[in-house]
Amino acid sequence: MIKPCAPLLPEELIKRAEKLSVALLLDGLKKAGIELPNEGCMDADIKPVDRGMRVVGTALTVETDNGDNFPIHVASYSFEAAGYVMVIDGKAYAKRAYFGDLLMGACQAVGFRGMVVDGYTRDRDGNIELGFPVYSRGFMPCAPIKKDEGNINTPILCAGTRVLPGDLVMGDSDGVCVIPREHIEAVLAAAEEKQVYEGKRRETIEAYREARKNGTELPILAPDWVLDMMKRLKSRST
């Protein structure tokens, strides 16, 4: 089954997300009180091919199995791809690579921002040379097969996380998260609040480090929530 792509997410939302991290987005999801399968985070085995890879974009989904990359080829050449991240539910199939640097290069050329696959890839060195963000379970040199149509732009479950066409996909050195389209604004706002908090915490930590080095009065290092919890626990024990 092949369906049209969902509309691209507004560039303003993409730019806001680009200033954050996967961890901050997931913190924002929690802070906003939104419950999702796997908490919106793909399994820990889904990692970037190379440290430092980052991708943010709109989900274009593919479902396949058994190392069959024909649906991935179809998705690569059938749409105006600029701005999309191809997210592939490969059922964690481990006996074949789903694609290598030739297909990665083609996807990069037509405008995909990156690729995420619940499965394995090959041509790691070639992928790194391309500088194209790819996330997978690891590497397997055996070639894919080309057989079935699969499903394109349908709901999928990728590495434990539900992905709908048009969702926000973000990957960095920590892993990959998916934010449903209808929750993006709330999650971004909550994540941005957390980012401000973390900036203040870093300032406090640096001030403590400098005070200790200079022998001056030490600021309070523990955050307020830790102090509050310690007080509550102490009161319960007395």
Long-range contacts (C-beta under 8 A, 24 or more apart in sequence): 1-149, 1-151, 1-152, 1-154, 2-74, 2-78, 2-149, 2-151, 2-152, 2-153, 3-152, 3-153, 3-154, 3-165, 4-79, 4-153, 5-60, 5-79, 5-80, 5-84, 5-153, 5-165, 5-166, 6-58, 6-59, 6-60, 6-153, 6-164, 6-165, 6-166, 6-181, 7-58, 7-166, 8-58, 8-83, 8-84, 9-57, 9-58, 9-83, 9-166, 9-168, 9-181, 9-184, 13-168, 13-184, 13-185, 13-188, 14-56, 14-57, 14-58, 14-83, 16-188, 16-192, 17-56, 17-168, 17-170, 17-184, 17-188, 18-56, 19-195, 20-170, 20-188, 20-191, 20-192, 20-195, 21-172, 21-174, 22-170, 22-171, 22-172, 22-174, 22-175, 22-176, 22-177, 23-174, 24-191, 24-194, 24-195, 24-198, 25-170, 25-177, 25-179, 25-187, 25-188, 25-191, 26-177, 27-190, 27-191, 27-194, 28-186, 28-187, 28-188, 28-189, 28-190, 28-191, 28-192, 28-193, 28-194, 29-177, 29-179, 29-183, 29-187, 29-190, 29-191, 31-190, 31-191, 31-193, 31-194, 32-183, 32-186, 32-187, 32-189, 32-190, 34-183, 34-186, 34-187, 36-161, 36-162, 36-180, 37-157, 37-160, 37-161, 37-162, 38-159, 38-160, 38-161, 40-161, 40-177, 40-178, 40-179, 41-161, 41-175, 41-176, 41-177, 42-116, 42-118, 42-135, 42-158, 42-159, 42-160, 42-161, 42-175, 42-176, 42-177, 42-178, 43-118, 43-159, 43-160, 43-161, 44-175, 45-137, 45-138, 45-159, 46-116, 46-118, 46-135, 46-136, 46-137, 46-159, 46-175, 46-176, 47-135, 47-136, 47-137, 47-138, 47-175, 48-133, 48-134, 48-135, 48-171, 48-172, 48-173, 49-121, 49-124, 49-127, 49-128, 49-133, 49-134, 49-135, 49-136, 50-124, 50-127, 50-128, 51-173, 52-173, 53-114, 53-133, 53-134, 53-135, 53-171, 53-172, 53-173, 54-133, 54-171, 54-172, 54-173, 55-85, 55-113, 55-114, 55-116, 55-133, 55-135, 55-169, 55-170, 55-171, 56-85, 56-113, 56-168, 56-169, 56-170, 56-171, 57-83, 57-84, 57-85, 57-112, 57-113, 57-114, 57-168, 57-169, 58-83, 58-84, 58-85, 58-166, 58-167, 58-168, 58-169, 59-84, 59-85, 59-87, 59-163, 59-164, 59-165, 59-166, 59-167, 59-168, 59-169, 59-178, 60-84, 60-85, 60-86, 60-87, 60-112, 60-152, 60-153, 60-165, 61-86, 61-87, 61-88, 61-89, 61-151, 61-152, 61-153, 61-154, 61-155, 61-156, 61-158, 61-163, 61-164, 61-165, 62-86, 62-87, 62-88, 62-89, 62-150, 62-151, 62-152, 62-156, 63-88, 63-89, 63-150, 63-151, 63-152, 63-154, 63-156, 64-88, 64-89, 64-90, 64-91, 64-98, 64-148, 64-150, 64-151, 65-90, 65-91, 65-93, 65-150, 66-91, 66-93, 66-96, 66-145, 66-147, 67-93, 67-95, 67-96, 67-97, 67-98, 67-119, 67-142, 67-144, 67-145, 68-144, 68-145, 68-146, 68-147, 68-148, 68-150, 69-98, 69-99, 69-103, 69-144, 69-145, 69-146, 70-145, 70-146, 70-147, 70-148, 70-149, 70-150, 71-148, 71-149, 71-150, 71-151, 71-152, 72-98, 72-99, 72-103, 73-103, 73-146, 74-149, 74-150, 74-152, 75-152, 76-103, 76-106, 76-107, 76-110, 76-112, 77-106, 77-110, 78-152, 80-111, 81-107, 81-110, 81-111, 81-112, 82-110, 82-111, 82-112, 83-111, 83-113, 84-111, 84-112, 84-113, 85-112, 85-113, 85-114, 85-115, 85-116, 85-169, 85-171, 86-112, 86-114, 86-115, 86-116, 87-115, 87-116, 87-156, 87-158, 87-163, 87-169, 87-178, 88-115, 88-116, 88-117, 88-118, 88-119, 88-158, 89-118, 89-156, 89-157, 89-158, 89-163, 90-117, 90-118, 90-119, 91-118, 91-119, 92-118, 92-119, 92-137, 92-159, 93-119, 93-120, 94-119, 94-120, 94-137, 94-140, 95-140, 95-142, 96-120, 96-140, 96-142, 96-143, 96-144, 96-145, 97-121, 97-122, 97-139, 97-140, 97-141, 97-142, 97-143, 97-144, 98-136, 98-144, 99-144, 100-126, 100-127, 101-126, 101-127, 101-129, 101-130, 104-130, 104-132, 104-134, 105-130, 105-132, 107-132, 108-132, 114-171, 116-158, 116-169, 116-171, 116-176, 118-158, 118-159, 133-171, 135-171, 135-175, 135-176
